[in-house]
Structure formats: C-alpha cells, structure tokens
Amino acid sequence: MGFGEEYTKACDEVLAELQRTLKAVDPQQLLQLRDEILAADQVFFVGVGRVLLALECVCKRLAHLGINAHIVGEITEPAITKDDLLIVGSGSGASLFPLGIAKKARSAAGCKIVHIGSNPNSEMKDIADFMVRIPVRTKFYLDDEIDSCQPMTSLFEQSVLLVGDILAKMIIEEKGLDMKSLWKYHANLE
C-alpha cells in the first residue's frame, strides 16, 4: 500500500471515529450546556494539555459570538461569581489542576460547573452540576468507551473541539446572529 492509500485509510478511520463519537453525545446534555452558556454572565474554561488547547479554541469561538469567555489562569482572567459558568474539560475527570479549580470555584463562587469528559464516575461527579459525556477511550479503558485507532486521548480532544464548534453553530442559530456581523468580535491586530 502506498502512502496516498495509507493516508486515505487513516482519514476514513479517524472521520468514522469522530462521527460515531459525536452521535454518541447526548443532545439533552448539549442543550443544557447551551442554555447554561447563554444564561451565564461569564464563561470560564479549565483543562490541561491538549484538552486545554481544544478548550481555548472553544473559548475563542464563544468570544466571537459576543460571549464573555475566559481561560482560567490567563493574565486577564477576572473574578468568577455565582452568576458565571465554569466548564471543566477532563476526559478522566481525575486531572489534578481542573479538579482543584472546580473545587475552588464551588466553594469560593458557588457558580455553575459543567464537566466535559468521558468518565462519569470520577470525583467530578460530586462537584459538577452536570456532565456532557463524550464516551471515548480514556486512560482507564472503561467498558463502554468508544475505542480509537489514534494515540492516547486524541479522539477526546478532537471531539471537545468539534462539540464546541457545533454548539457555537447552534448558538448562532438560536440567537439569530448574522455571520457577517460576528467579525466585529474577531481580533484585528493581526
């Protein structure tokens, strides 16, 4: 098999995994997340590693919709309040930093907390108000996780980004936003 054929095969495998995963996400959980995003004064995101990179993309996209969105730890991060939403990205639900931030947000602000992850039985279940489950393979290899041909948790990170973009599209439609007008929120010092 030549490189071109190998590439096409890999593309087909990855896209099939993503389609299977996105269809496995509970639409009711996404509806609840959309409603919480729209109800919050500010939306904060926390994660680590590649999950954080995916969340940064989602945060930026929400900012493009005029939503007051922040990454925990950024130099311009404002105080979180009871009227805000913290979105915690962690496939395992056991990553130390996101878990610690969620506990701090719960005790200090009493804000809404949503866990985007794969493991429904993690310590996050006792902290988050609800979970958006992306049921893909984690380091725990739970029985009901969607397996992946990709390394480690690539499928989770890709799915977080795509779920965020799909949610942004649905928010645009819900609010009746004009796509052309969104450019006013885009960075212009580039």
Secondary structure, DSSP 8 states (H G I E B T S, - for coil): --HHHHHHHHHHHHHHHHHHHHHHS-HHHHHHHHHHHHH-S-EEEE--HHHHHHHHHHHHHHHHTT--EEETT-TT-----TT-EEEEE-SSS--HHHHHHHHHHHHHT--EEEEEES-TTSGGGGT-SEEEE--B--TT--TTSB--SSSTTHHHHHHHHHHHHHHHHHHHHHHT--GGGGGGGS----
